[in-house]
Amino acid sequence: MEAYEVRNQTVRVIDDSISTPPASLPVSKGDVITLIKVNGMYCSGYNADGERIHIGATTNVEIM
């Protein structure tokens, strides 16, 4: 499932290559994040530490 298809759910990133905007915190394969909304070509959410993150909308994720 791609990140743009998920809203307000906790997911695990299963993609090897994750695009993030230049100012965003890095996200790696296996990270657990809570996705909030799609914002253009990126999805915004929070990582396990509660920090705001952004990942490419086409990043493959699995719902936890």
PyMOL commands that set and color helices and strands:
alter all, ss='L'
color gray80, all
select helices_A, chain A and resi 3-5
alter helices_A, ss='H'
color red, helices_A
select strands_A, chain A and resi 9-13+32-39+42-47+52-56+61-63
alter strands_A, ss='S'
color yellow, strands_A
deselect
rebuild
show_as cartoon
